[in-house]
């Protein structure tokens, strides 16, 4: 098996482990659509119970989608990583029935720090959120046998 294939398999195993433990993502109906080392694509559909007082998707829920994609991407190397800081901008609103997709890519991973960019789009490709997360590696692994 090539190193690339091993890295892909590890990223997939880590993603499954995260998904098994992430009850919040399950509650929101977030699904993992694609995973690779340093990359994650996740999605969810906006339900009526996800709306804020203005009748649009609550920003905290689109943030949660982006943050969950960030978690899958930054942990894909099986070095336990947590958010050190995150920021998000909302260029457009998401509405009931919108299918949101969060694509998160590793920009930099150096030492114990990483930077990841995540774009959240709706089914038409409209950008509804831009998220940047900075990760910090702590001790531990999500899956055993591949340290």
C-alpha positions, 0 to 999 in steps of 0.5 A: 500500500502506498503512503498516500493510500495509507494517509487516505485510509487513516483520514477515513478512520479518524473521520469515522471516530469523530462521527461516532463521538459527535452527538451535536453533528448527528443532532443537526443531521451533518453528514461527511461527504468526502474526507482526505488528509487535510480536507473535509466536505460535510453537509446538512439541510436547513430545517425550520427548527434551525431558524433565528428570529429573522427567519433565516438559518441561525449563524451559530448552526452554519458555524457549527457545520463549518467548525465540524468540517474543520475538526475532520480536516485538522484531525485527519492526520490522527494527531488530536487537534483542537480549535485555538481560534476561529472567525467567520463571515456571513456574506449571504443568508441560508434559508429553510430547505437549503442544502449547505456544504462546508468544504474545509482545506488545510492551508498550513500545518507546521509543528503543533499549529494549523490553519484551515479555510472553510467555505460554506455554500448552498445548493446553488453555489452561493457562499453563505459563510467563510470560516478560518480556523487555527488548530493546535495539536495536543497530546493523543490520537483519535484512532489507535495503531497508526501513531 
